[in-house]
Each structure stands twice: as C-alpha cells, then as structure tokens.
Amino acid sequence: MGNTPNIRFKGFTDDWEQRKLGDIITEYKETVDSDCTLPILTSSKTEGVILQEEHFGRKQQHDITGYNILPRNYCTYRNRSDGVDFTFNINKCCDKGIISKFYPVFSGKNSDVFFLSLVLNNSEEVVREIAYTCTGTGQKVLSFLDLQKMKVRVPNFDEQKEIAAYFESLDHIITLHQRKCDETKKLKKYMLQKMFPQKNEKKPEIRFAGFTDDWEQRKLGTLCSLITKGTTPKDKSGNGEVNFVKVENIDTDNGEVTSMSKISVEEHEGYLKRSRLEENDILFSIAGTLGRVSVVKPSILPANTNQALAIIRTNEGYIPYLTTVLKGPAVEDFIRRNPTIGAQPNLSLEQVNNLDISYPEYDEQVKIGDYFALLDNLITLHQRKSFSKNRKKIVWEQRKLEDVVEFLDTIRKPLEGAKRTPGPYPYYGASGIVDYVDGYLFDEELVLLSEDGANITDRNYPVCFLASGKYWVNNHAHVLRTKDGNENKFICNSLERKDYKQYNSGMAMPKLNQEVCRSIPINCPSFDEQKKIGAYLNNLDNLITLHRRAYHHKKRRTYK
C-alpha cells in the first residue's frame, strides 16, 4: 500500500505516516455509580451511538455501577465480538451519556477522532490488523491496551480535519434526504388511517372540502369486468418478443415494472391467452410476497404474467384510488389474517373478488387517489439514485444467474473452530470474514453469495460481496465465478441489491439453495457498461459503507 491516497484535497502533498494508535488517541476513563441519571447509550453496528431504550424498544434493567461516561464527539466500540469485526462510533446522540464498561471511550490526541473512526472502520489494512490483534477462541476480545499497540496510516492533522469535515457534510446530506423520505412515509401512513372510514363507520375523519356523503362498502369483484391470473410458461428460456411480468419485477415502493423476462408471441396468443395484459390493468400479488401493486402502462405492452399476480380489470372507479386502497391498511390487515399457508403464503381469486373496498363518490376518489400518488412520487424522488442520469439508453438483457456465473460450491469447505489454525488468510462465511486461518482454497477474485442465515431477510450485513487474494470459504456462502463477458463488481452489486425474501426456501432459518439461486434473474448490459457501472457502484458502496449509520438512521432525541 502506498503512502498517499489517489484523491486528495488541494494543498496537501505530504506522505501519510504510520503511527501507533496509542500516540494519537487518549482513553477517557470516568465511571458512574448506581444513582447516575445520565441517559444510557449503546453503540450499534447499523445505528451508531443511540439511546439504549430506542435500540432495544424498551428500558433495560441493569446495574449501571461502573458504566463509562461517553461525552459528545468521543469515540467508543464494543470490545467483544462474535466474529473479528469491531465497529467504532462517535457519540452525536447527546452531550453526555453512559455506556457499558465493555465499551472503552477515547478521543483524539492531536488527531481528529472522526477521521480515526473512518480509518478503523473502513481501512482494509486496519481491519485485517484488528483481526490479527483481537484474542479469544470463541468470542473475540479487542482490549483498549491492544488497540493502542496497533499502527495506522494517517495524514497531518489539518488534512485529517478536511477529510473528516467532508464526510460529516456528506453524512448530513444523506441524513436530510433520508429524513425527508421517512417523514413523507409517516405522513402517508397517517393519512391512510385518517382518510378512510374506520370499521363500522361510513365517513373518514379527514376529508377534502366539499364532500359530506356517506361512503359505500363494495366488494372488489363488483367493480371489475375481470379478475384472473396467469400460469407458468412452458418455455423457461426467458427469450421472446413479449414481456413477462413477475412479482419480483414490481418495485415495492412505487409499483414500477422493470427488468422483465420474455415469452414468445405464440405462447402469448396461445395457452397464455387469458392472462394477456391490457393498459390500466391492476396487478396484485397473491402468492409468495402478498399485496404488491402495480398498474400496467402501455410502455410494457404486449405483456403477460403468471399465477402469482392477480389481473384486476376494472369497469368502475378511479384506478389511482383503487390502488391506494389495495396498498392501504384495510387490505394489509385482510392479508395478514387470511392467507392460505402452503409451500408459500397465497390468496385465492375468490378472496380477491371479496375484498371489501371503502367506496366514496367518483370525484372524491379522484382527490384521494391523486393525493396519495403525489406522496408516492415524493418518496420515490428522495429514494432515486442519480447514477442513472447519464447512462446510455440501450436494452439490457435479462438472464438467469447460472447463465452469467459458474458455481464453485464443491470446492468450499467448513473448518470447525477447534480445527482452525490462525494464519494470514481470510476465512469467509455467510456475511464476510469470520476468522483468519493458515490455509486457503481460492486465489482469485470471486463473488460470494450468502447461502443461509437470518441476514438473508434481515439485511444487517451484505448478502453478496467480493473476495480476492488468497482465502478460504466455508459452506455458508455460494462461490461464484463470472463467465466471459460479465464483470465481478457489476454482478456482485446487482445481487446485493436484490430482495431475497421471495427466494428464501428455509423455514426456521432463511436459506438460498443453489437450485433456486441458479434461476435468479439478473439484468445485464454490455461488458463495457458492466465495467463502468460496476466501478461506479463499487465507489458508491465505499461511501455508503462510510455512512452506514446515516442510511440506517432513526430519529433520535437530543439531550442537552
């Protein structure tokens, strides 16, 4: 590793120096007794320093004698970990709080502590040294004494401050956009409760001016000329001229349909004839992931769908209003109480026909439908990623994962803790490095995809990530080698951004088995564009990693 970064702020040219952490950090040691009334804090991997009560959702009953005081802008970390990953967080939650004795507290000594936290959390060189330094065979321990012995590369104090200020500013921007998005979602949830009648009521609490009439209760089937569903095409190649819409093609937040596979015109006009889609058909997911809603736009036609989506063709009512109802709490509650549980949750077409729809006069439907469409647009605006702005307008091809990668699962091998000899080579599991061992199985950059574990659905850590150099992989991660014409970073980022709930085949423990993984759809542009997008997303992910606390930020109370 060189002594200077590739990108620097103007005016800085000196080499970065390797310094012992003990020379640039100072432990802050002030403890409390049992009658202390300062707020109790915890330090979370995803939320940063946060009130303990907010993190756990309830007040914890612990003896706080000996807890460490954590002032604002001081750094802390939990000195015990189930793996070899330790997270260093700055207290920006309150002016002064207390935290468990297992969380050492320190500040910078002629160094910027926010900059140091970035280095400790994100420098591969430092993360690797932490893995070597921590002790213990089961739970790993990184004492503050051992931390002080480690060495890190740092610039001079002024450059540290510039870098820290830049990332703090970026944190602030991300937080503002996330907060606006969260607030709009909360407003939408509140108005969905207030702008529709409660059970056994005929009028909502909040209405647009000029509307006073009672609302009706109608069955969805009485508003439709057709409620049906499709079937699975016999030709599973995904090739053809007609778009084929599946549940996973419908965006959860805005209902947009993207990244469809294809079927042939012959299938579309033949045995799949009953499920040919028309403009303004409402698609409503009834198998696997329930309650996802979309409206068919002319831009995706001709199109067809399978049995996991109900096709709702209305002959009465304002469509944006009806889709708002279908996404609202009343239908959500019905789904929660009435799914048929088999291999996967599902609703029958009869149940869809009998959905109760609160039904005002048409003009009021228009007002309500347009209002919630506006809120959805605002939410989408805050969530939209800017990288697509200058992307070339070319057609991407949808392929199955097995068409773009080779599975190397037969080479991977688990090592029980007692059989692991410490060494220099990373030992990968379902969500990243879990240890370092004295041997390796692979010596190339490959894509690793989690095979099992709660993280597949909880998503607290990456599900898909790259491994390079010499390393070992256990049997909790699929090992993927991209085929010619495909680029590792692009494929990895595409897989990391997928929602795997629909592919989960586990019961008590979530699991992505290889057979299911082979059929996961993935959209592929040309190799050159894959390389450009992969490099861009990799850089973006590095920024997101630096700011993961902001992306998972919850609204926090500030104590002064």
C-alpha positions as CSV (number, residue, x, y, z in Angstrom):
1,M,0.0,0.0,0.0
2,G,1.3,3.4,-0.9
3,N,1.8,6.3,1.5
4,T,-0.5,8.7,-0.3
5,P,-4.1,8.3,-1.4
6,N,-5.2,8.6,-5.1
7,I,-7.6,11.6,-4.4
8,R,-6.6,14.4,-2.1
9,F,-7.8,17.9,-1.1
10,K,-5.9,20.7,-2.7
11,G,-2.8,21.8,-0.9
12,F,-1.9,18.5,0.7
13,T,1.1,16.7,-0.7
14,D,2.9,15.1,2.3
15,D,3.1,11.4,2.7
16,W,0.8,9.7,5.2
17,E,2.7,8.4,8.2
18,Q,2.3,5.1,10.0
19,R,1.6,5.9,13.7
20,K,0.9,3.8,16.7
21,L,-2.7,4.4,17.8
22,G,-1.5,4.9,21.4
23,D,0.4,8.0,20.3
24,I,-2.7,9.6,18.7
25,I,-5.6,8.6,20.9
26,T,-6.3,9.1,24.6
27,E,-8.5,6.9,26.8
28,Y,-11.3,8.8,28.6
29,K,-12.0,7.0,31.9
30,E,-14.8,8.4,34.0
31,T,-17.2,5.9,35.6
32,V,-20.5,6.3,37.5
33,D,-22.3,4.7,40.4
34,S,-25.8,3.3,40.6
35,D,-27.7,6.6,41.1
36,C,-26.4,8.3,37.9
37,T,-29.3,9.8,35.9
38,L,-27.4,10.4,32.6
39,P,-29.0,8.7,29.6
40,I,-27.9,5.1,28.9
41,L,-26.4,4.6,25.5
42,T,-25.4,1.7,23.3
43,S,-23.2,1.5,20.2
44,S,-24.8,-0.3,17.3
45,K,-23.2,-1.6,14.0
46,T,-26.1,-0.1,12.0
47,E,-27.4,2.8,14.1
48,G,-24.2,4.3,15.6
49,V,-24.4,5.6,19.2
50,I,-28.0,5.6,20.2
51,L,-30.2,5.6,23.3
52,Q,-30.3,2.1,24.7
53,E,-34.1,2.3,25.1
54,E,-34.6,3.3,21.5
55,H,-32.3,0.5,20.3
56,F,-34.0,-2.3,22.3
57,G,-37.5,-0.8,22.2
58,R,-37.8,-0.9,25.9
59,K,-36.0,0.1,29.1
60,Q,-33.2,-2.3,30.2
61,Q,-32.9,-3.2,33.8
62,H,-29.2,-3.3,34.5
63,D,-26.9,-2.3,37.4
64,I,-25.1,0.8,35.9
65,T,-22.4,0.9,38.5
66,G,-19.0,1.2,36.7
67,Y,-20.5,2.3,33.4
68,N,-18.3,4.6,31.4
69,I,-19.2,8.2,30.7
70,L,-19.4,9.0,26.9
71,P,-19.2,12.7,26.1
72,R,-20.4,14.1,22.8
73,N,-17.9,13.7,19.9
74,Y,-15.9,11.0,21.8
75,C,-15.4,7.5,20.2
76,T,-16.4,4.1,21.6
77,Y,-16.5,0.5,20.5
78,R,-17.7,-2.8,22.0
79,N,-14.6,-4.7,22.9
80,R,-16.2,-8.1,22.4
81,S,-17.4,-9.6,19.1
82,D,-18.7,-12.9,17.8
83,G,-16.5,-12.5,14.8
84,V,-13.5,-10.3,14.1
85,D,-15.4,-7.2,13.2
86,F,-15.5,-4.3,15.6
87,T,-17.4,-1.1,15.0
88,F,-16.1,2.3,16.1
89,N,-18.8,5.0,16.6
90,I,-18.8,8.7,17.6
91,N,-21.4,10.0,20.2
92,K,-23.5,12.5,18.4
93,C,-26.6,11.5,20.3
94,C,-26.3,13.6,23.4
95,D,-24.0,15.9,25.3
96,K,-23.1,13.3,27.8
97,G,-24.3,9.7,28.4
98,I,-23.2,6.5,29.9
99,I,-22.3,3.2,28.3
100,S,-21.4,-0.3,29.5
101,K,-18.0,-1.0,30.9
102,F,-17.4,-3.2,27.8
103,Y,-17.2,-0.1,25.7
104,P,-13.9,1.8,26.0
105,V,-14.1,5.5,25.4
106,F,-11.4,7.6,23.7
107,S,-10.7,10.9,22.0
108,G,-8.0,12.1,19.6
109,K,-4.6,13.3,20.7
110,N,-3.5,15.9,18.1
111,S,-5.7,13.9,15.7
112,D,-9.3,14.1,14.5
113,V,-11.3,11.3,16.2
114,F,-14.0,11.3,13.4
115,F,-11.2,10.7,10.9
116,L,-9.8,7.9,13.0
117,S,-13.2,6.2,13.3
118,L,-13.4,6.2,9.5
119,V,-9.9,4.6,9.2
120,L,-10.7,2.0,12.0
121,N,-14.0,1.0,10.4
122,N,-13.0,1.0,6.7
123,S,-9.3,0.6,6.0
124,E,-8.8,-2.9,4.8
125,E,-5.3,-2.8,6.2
126,V,-6.5,-1.8,9.7
127,V,-9.5,-4.2,9.7
128,R,-7.1,-7.0,8.9
129,E,-4.7,-6.0,11.7
130,I,-7.7,-5.8,14.1
131,A,-8.5,-9.4,13.2
132,Y,-4.9,-10.4,14.0
133,T,-4.8,-8.4,17.2
134,C,-8.0,-9.5,18.9
135,T,-7.8,-12.5,21.2
136,G,-10.1,-15.4,22.2
137,T,-11.2,-18.7,20.7
138,G,-14.9,-18.2,20.9
139,Q,-15.9,-14.6,21.4
140,K,-13.1,-12.3,20.2
141,V,-11.8,-9.5,22.5
142,L,-10.1,-6.3,21.4
143,S,-8.8,-4.6,24.6
144,F,-8.1,-0.9,24.6
145,L,-4.5,-1.8,25.5
146,D,-4.2,-4.0,22.4
147,L,-5.9,-1.3,20.3
148,Q,-3.3,1.2,21.3
149,K,-0.5,-1.1,20.1
150,M,-1.8,-1.2,16.5
151,K,-0.4,1.0,13.8
152,V,-2.4,3.1,11.2
153,R,-1.5,5.3,8.3
154,V,-2.6,8.9,8.9
155,P,-2.0,12.3,7.2
156,N,-1.2,15.5,9.2
157,F,-3.9,16.9,11.5
158,D,-5.1,19.6,9.0
159,E,-5.7,17.0,6.3
160,Q,-7.5,14.8,8.8
161,K,-9.8,17.6,9.6
162,E,-10.5,18.3,5.9
163,I,-11.4,14.7,5.3
164,A,-13.5,14.4,8.4
165,A,-15.4,17.6,7.6
166,Y,-16.1,16.3,4.1
167,F,-17.6,13.0,5.3
168,E,-19.5,14.7,8.1
169,S,-21.1,17.0,5.5
170,L,-21.9,14.0,3.3
171,D,-23.5,12.4,6.4
172,H,-25.6,15.4,6.9
173,I,-26.9,15.5,3.3
174,I,-27.7,11.8,3.4
175,T,-29.5,12.2,6.7
176,L,-31.6,15.1,5.4
177,H,-32.7,13.2,2.3
178,Q,-33.4,10.1,4.4
179,R,-35.3,12.1,7.0
180,K,-37.5,13.7,4.3
181,C,-38.3,10.3,2.9
182,D,-39.1,8.9,6.3
183,E,-41.3,11.9,7.2
184,T,-43.2,11.5,3.9
185,K,-43.7,7.8,4.6
186,K,-45.0,8.6,8.1
187,L,-47.4,11.2,6.7
188,K,-48.7,8.7,4.1
189,K,-49.2,6.0,6.8
190,Y,-51.1,8.5,9.0
191,M,-53.3,9.8,6.2
192,L,-54.1,6.2,5.1
193,Q,-55.6,5.7,8.5
194,K,-57.4,9.0,8.7
195,M,-58.7,9.5,5.1
196,F,-60.6,6.1,5.1
197,P,-63.6,5.2,7.3
198,Q,-62.8,3.1,10.4
199,K,-64.6,-0.2,10.9
200,N,-68.4,0.2,11.0
201,E,-68.1,3.9,10.1
202,K,-69.4,5.5,6.9
203,K,-67.3,8.6,6.9
204,P,-63.5,9.2,7.3
205,E,-62.1,11.5,10.0
206,I,-60.3,13.7,7.4
207,R,-61.9,14.7,4.1
208,F,-61.3,17.1,1.2
209,A,-63.6,20.2,1.4
210,G,-67.0,19.9,-0.2
211,F,-67.5,16.1,0.4
212,T,-70.1,15.1,3.0
213,D,-71.8,12.0,1.7
214,D,-71.6,8.5,3.3
215,W,-69.2,6.0,1.8
216,E,-70.4,2.7,0.5
217,Q,-68.8,-0.7,1.1
218,R,-68.3,-2.6,-2.1
219,K,-66.7,-6.0,-3.0
220,L,-63.8,-5.6,-5.4
221,G,-65.4,-8.0,-7.8
222,T,-68.4,-5.7,-8.3
223,L,-66.1,-3.0,-9.7
224,C,-64.4,-5.3,-12.2
225,S,-65.1,-6.9,-15.6
226,L,-62.3,-9.5,-14.9
227,I,-60.2,-10.9,-12.1
228,T,-58.0,-13.7,-13.2
229,K,-54.4,-14.9,-13.1
230,G,-51.8,-16.4,-15.5
231,T,-49.7,-19.5,-15.4
232,T,-46.1,-20.5,-15.8
233,P,-44.8,-20.6,-19.4
234,K,-43.6,-23.9,-20.7
235,D,-40.6,-22.3,-22.3
236,K,-38.5,-21.1,-19.4
237,S,-35.6,-19.7,-21.5
238,G,-36.8,-16.1,-20.9
239,N,-36.5,-15.4,-24.6
240,G,-39.1,-13.9,-26.9
241,E,-40.9,-10.7,-28.0
242,V,-43.5,-10.4,-25.3
243,N,-42.7,-9.0,-21.7
244,F,-43.5,-11.5,-18.9
245,V,-44.2,-9.8,-15.5
246,K,-43.4,-11.5,-12.2
247,V,-43.8,-10.3,-8.6
248,E,-40.1,-9.5,-8.3
249,N,-40.3,-7.2,-11.3
250,I,-42.6,-4.8,-9.4
251,D,-40.9,-2.2,-7.3
252,T,-42.1,-2.4,-3.7
253,D,-42.3,1.4,-3.2
254,N,-43.5,2.9,-6.4
255,G,-45.1,-0.1,-8.3
256,E,-43.0,0.5,-11.4
257,V,-42.4,-2.7,-13.5
258,T,-38.8,-3.2,-14.6
259,S,-36.4,-5.9,-15.7
260,M,-38.9,-8.4,-17.2
261,S,-38.1,-11.7,-18.9
262,K,-39.7,-12.6,-22.2
263,I,-42.0,-15.2,-23.8
264,S,-42.9,-15.9,-27.4
265,V,-45.8,-14.4,-29.3
266,E,-47.1,-18.0,-29.9
267,E,-47.3,-18.6,-26.1
268,H,-48.8,-15.2,-25.5
269,E,-51.6,-15.7,-28.1
270,G,-52.0,-19.4,-27.3
271,Y,-52.3,-21.2,-24.0
272,L,-51.4,-18.0,-22.1
273,K,-54.2,-16.0,-23.9
274,R,-56.3,-15.5,-20.8
275,S,-53.6,-13.6,-19.0
276,R,-52.7,-11.1,-21.7
277,L,-52.3,-7.7,-20.0
278,E,-54.1,-4.5,-21.1
279,E,-53.4,-0.9,-20.3
280,N,-54.6,0.1,-16.8
281,D,-54.9,-3.5,-15.6
282,I,-54.1,-3.6,-11.9
283,L,-51.6,-6.3,-10.9
284,F,-51.9,-7.5,-7.3
285,S,-49.5,-10.2,-5.9
286,I,-51.3,-13.2,-4.5
287,A,-48.5,-15.7,-3.9
288,G,-45.2,-15.5,-2.1
289,T,-44.9,-11.8,-1.5
290,L,-48.5,-10.7,-0.9
291,G,-50.0,-7.3,-1.7
292,R,-47.6,-5.8,-4.1
293,V,-49.5,-3.5,-6.5
294,S,-48.8,-2.1,-10.0
295,V,-50.8,-0.6,-12.9
296,V,-50.0,-1.8,-16.4
297,K,-48.6,1.1,-18.6
298,P,-48.7,1.0,-22.4
299,S,-44.9,1.1,-22.5
300,I,-44.6,-2.6,-21.3
301,L,-47.2,-4.0,-23.7
302,P,-47.5,-6.6,-25.1
303,A,-47.2,-8.4,-21.8
304,N,-48.3,-11.4,-19.8
305,T,-48.0,-12.7,-16.3
306,N,-48.0,-15.8,-14.1
307,Q,-50.2,-17.2,-11.3
308,A,-48.5,-15.2,-8.6
309,L,-50.2,-12.0,-9.8
310,A,-53.9,-11.4,-10.0
311,I,-55.0,-9.4,-13.0
312,I,-57.7,-6.9,-11.9
313,R,-59.6,-5.2,-14.9
314,T,-61.9,-2.6,-13.6
315,N,-65.1,-1.2,-15.2
316,E,-65.8,1.3,-12.4
317,G,-63.9,3.6,-10.1
318,Y,-60.7,5.7,-10.3
319,I,-57.7,3.5,-10.7
320,P,-55.2,5.5,-8.6
321,Y,-57.8,5.5,-5.8
322,L,-58.3,1.7,-6.1
323,T,-54.6,1.0,-6.0
324,T,-54.3,3.2,-2.9
325,V,-56.9,1.1,-1.2
326,L,-55.2,-2.1,-2.2
327,K,-51.9,-0.8,-0.7
328,G,-53.7,0.5,2.4
329,P,-54.1,-0.8,6.0
330,A,-57.5,-2.5,5.5
331,V,-56.3,-4.8,2.7
332,E,-53.0,-5.2,4.5
333,D,-54.9,-6.4,7.6
334,F,-57.0,-8.7,5.5
335,I,-53.9,-10.3,4.0
336,R,-52.4,-10.7,7.5
337,R,-55.5,-12.5,8.7
338,N,-56.5,-14.6,5.7
339,P,-53.6,-16.1,3.7
340,T,-53.6,-19.7,2.8
341,I,-50.4,-21.2,4.1
342,G,-48.9,-23.9,2.0
343,A,-45.4,-24.0,0.5
344,Q,-45.8,-20.2,0.4
345,P,-48.5,-17.8,1.5
346,N,-51.2,-17.1,-1.1
347,L,-54.6,-15.6,-1.7
348,S,-57.3,-17.2,-3.9
349,L,-59.0,-15.3,-6.7
350,E,-62.2,-15.7,-4.7
351,Q,-60.6,-13.9,-1.8
352,V,-59.5,-11.1,-4.1
353,N,-63.0,-10.8,-5.5
354,N,-64.4,-10.5,-2.0
355,L,-62.0,-7.8,-0.8
356,D,-64.0,-5.0,0.9
357,I,-63.5,-1.6,-0.7
358,S,-64.4,1.6,1.0
359,Y,-66.1,3.5,-1.9
360,P,-66.9,7.2,-2.0
361,E,-68.3,9.1,-4.9
362,Y,-66.0,9.3,-8.0
363,D,-64.9,13.0,-7.6
364,E,-63.7,12.2,-4.0
365,Q,-61.9,9.1,-5.3
366,V,-60.0,11.4,-7.7
367,K,-58.9,13.8,-5.0
368,I,-57.7,11.0,-2.7
369,G,-56.1,8.9,-5.5
370,D,-54.1,12.0,-6.8
371,Y,-53.1,13.0,-3.2
372,F,-51.5,9.6,-2.5
373,A,-50.0,9.4,-5.9
374,L,-48.2,12.8,-5.1
375,L,-46.9,11.4,-1.8
376,D,-45.6,8.3,-3.6
377,N,-43.8,10.5,-6.1
378,L,-42.2,12.5,-3.3
379,I,-41.0,9.3,-1.7
380,T,-39.6,8.0,-5.0
381,L,-37.9,11.3,-5.6
382,H,-35.9,11.0,-2.3
383,Q,-35.0,7.4,-3.0
384,R,-33.9,7.8,-6.6
385,K,-30.3,7.1,-7.3
386,S,-28.6,9.7,-9.5
387,F,-26.1,7.4,-11.2
388,S,-28.6,6.5,-14.0
389,K,-28.8,10.1,-15.2
390,N,-26.1,9.8,-17.9
391,R,-26.5,6.1,-18.5
392,K,-26.7,5.1,-22.2
393,K,-30.2,4.2,-23.4
394,I,-29.6,0.6,-24.5
395,V,-31.6,-2.5,-24.0
396,W,-30.3,-4.7,-21.1
397,E,-30.7,-8.5,-21.5
398,Q,-32.3,-10.5,-18.6
399,R,-30.5,-13.7,-17.9
400,K,-30.6,-16.4,-15.2
401,L,-27.8,-16.3,-12.7
402,E,-26.5,-19.7,-13.9
403,D,-26.0,-18.1,-17.4
404,V,-23.6,-15.5,-16.1
405,V,-21.7,-17.3,-13.3
406,E,-20.2,-20.7,-12.6
407,F,-20.9,-22.2,-9.1
408,L,-17.8,-23.4,-7.3
409,D,-19.6,-24.7,-4.2
410,T,-17.9,-28.1,-4.4
411,I,-14.6,-26.5,-3.6
412,R,-15.6,-24.7,-0.4
413,K,-15.1,-26.5,2.9
414,P,-16.1,-25.7,6.5
415,L,-13.5,-25.6,9.3
416,E,-14.7,-26.1,12.9
417,G,-13.3,-23.6,15.3
418,A,-11.1,-26.2,17.0
419,K,-9.6,-27.2,13.6
420,R,-8.7,-23.6,12.5
421,T,-5.1,-22.8,12.8
422,P,-4.6,-19.0,13.0
423,G,-2.9,-17.6,9.9
424,P,-2.8,-14.8,7.4
425,Y,-5.7,-15.9,5.1
426,P,-9.3,-14.6,5.5
427,Y,-11.9,-17.3,6.3
428,Y,-15.2,-16.3,4.8
429,G,-18.7,-17.2,6.0
430,A,-22.2,-16.1,5.0
431,S,-21.7,-12.3,5.6
432,G,-18.0,-11.8,5.3
433,I,-14.7,-12.6,7.1
434,V,-15.3,-14.5,10.3
435,D,-11.7,-15.5,11.0
436,Y,-8.1,-15.8,9.6
437,V,-6.5,-19.2,9.0
438,D,-3.2,-20.7,7.8
439,G,-4.5,-22.1,4.5
440,Y,-6.5,-21.1,1.5
441,L,-8.8,-22.7,-1.1
442,F,-9.1,-19.8,-3.6
443,D,-6.6,-17.4,-5.2
444,E,-8.7,-15.2,-7.4
445,E,-11.4,-12.5,-7.2
446,L,-14.8,-14.3,-6.8
447,V,-18.3,-13.3,-5.9
448,L,-19.6,-14.8,-2.6
449,L,-23.4,-15.0,-2.0
450,S,-24.8,-15.9,1.4
451,E,-26.4,-19.4,1.5
452,D,-28.1,-19.3,4.9
453,G,-28.7,-17.2,8.0
454,A,-31.1,-14.6,9.3
455,N,-29.2,-11.9,7.4
456,I,-30.8,-13.1,4.1
457,T,-34.0,-11.5,5.2
458,D,-32.8,-9.0,7.9
459,R,-30.1,-7.4,5.8
460,N,-27.9,-6.1,8.6
461,Y,-24.8,-7.1,6.6
462,P,-24.0,-7.6,2.9
463,V,-25.6,-10.7,1.4
464,C,-23.3,-10.6,-1.7
465,F,-19.6,-9.4,-1.6
466,L,-16.3,-9.9,-3.4
467,A,-13.3,-11.9,-2.1
468,S,-9.9,-11.5,-3.6
469,G,-6.3,-12.7,-3.0
470,K,-5.8,-16.0,-1.1
471,Y,-8.7,-17.0,1.1
472,W,-10.9,-19.9,2.5
473,V,-14.7,-20.1,2.2
474,N,-16.9,-22.3,4.4
475,N,-20.2,-23.9,3.3
476,H,-22.4,-20.9,4.3
477,A,-21.6,-18.9,1.2
478,H,-22.1,-19.8,-2.5
479,V,-18.9,-19.2,-4.5
480,L,-19.5,-17.7,-7.9
481,R,-17.0,-17.2,-10.8
482,T,-18.4,-14.8,-13.5
483,K,-18.4,-16.2,-17.1
484,D,-16.8,-14.5,-20.0
485,G,-18.5,-11.2,-20.9
486,N,-19.5,-10.5,-17.3
487,E,-17.8,-8.3,-14.7
488,N,-17.4,-9.2,-11.0
489,K,-18.3,-5.8,-9.4
490,F,-21.4,-5.4,-11.6
491,I,-22.7,-8.9,-10.9
492,C,-21.9,-8.6,-7.2
493,N,-23.7,-5.2,-6.9
494,S,-26.7,-6.5,-8.8
495,L,-27.0,-9.5,-6.5
496,E,-26.5,-7.4,-3.4
497,R,-29.4,-5.1,-4.3
498,K,-32.0,-7.9,-4.7
499,D,-34.7,-8.7,-2.2
500,Y,-34.2,-12.3,-1.3
501,K,-37.4,-12.9,0.7
502,Q,-39.1,-14.4,-2.4
503,Y,-36.2,-16.8,-3.0
504,N,-35.9,-18.0,0.7
505,S,-36.5,-21.7,0.9
506,G,-35.8,-22.1,4.6
507,M,-38.4,-22.4,7.3
508,A,-36.8,-21.8,10.8
509,M,-33.6,-20.4,9.2
510,P,-33.6,-18.5,5.9
511,K,-31.8,-20.3,3.1
512,L,-30.9,-19.7,-0.5
513,N,-30.3,-23.1,-2.0
514,Q,-28.2,-23.4,-5.2
515,E,-31.1,-24.7,-7.3
516,V,-33.2,-21.5,-6.6
517,C,-30.1,-19.3,-7.0
518,R,-29.4,-20.6,-10.5
519,S,-32.8,-19.2,-11.7
520,I,-32.5,-15.8,-10.1
521,P,-33.0,-13.2,-12.9
522,I,-30.2,-10.7,-13.5
523,N,-30.2,-7.8,-16.0
524,C,-27.0,-7.5,-18.0
525,P,-25.8,-4.7,-20.3
526,S,-22.7,-5.0,-22.5
527,F,-19.4,-5.9,-20.8
528,D,-18.1,-2.4,-21.2
529,E,-21.1,-0.9,-19.5
530,Q,-21.0,-3.5,-16.8
531,K,-17.4,-2.5,-16.1
532,K,-18.3,1.2,-15.9
533,I,-21.4,0.6,-13.7
534,G,-19.5,-1.9,-11.5
535,A,-16.7,0.6,-10.9
536,Y,-19.2,3.4,-10.1
537,L,-21.3,1.2,-7.7
538,N,-18.2,0.0,-6.0
539,N,-17.1,3.6,-5.3
540,L,-20.7,4.4,-4.2
541,D,-20.7,1.4,-1.9
542,N,-17.5,2.6,-0.3
543,L,-19.2,5.9,0.5
544,I,-22.3,4.1,1.8
545,T,-20.1,1.9,4.0
546,L,-18.5,5.0,5.5
547,H,-22.0,6.3,6.2
548,R,-24.0,3.2,7.0
549,R,-25.1,4.8,10.3
550,A,-26.8,7.6,8.3
551,Y,-28.6,5.1,6.0
552,H,-29.9,3.2,9.0
553,H,-30.5,6.3,11.0
554,K,-33.5,6.5,13.2
555,K,-35.0,9.7,14.5
556,R,-33.2,10.4,17.8
557,R,-34.0,12.6,20.7
558,T,-31.3,15.1,21.6
559,Y,-30.4,15.6,25.3
560,K,-28.7,18.8,26.4
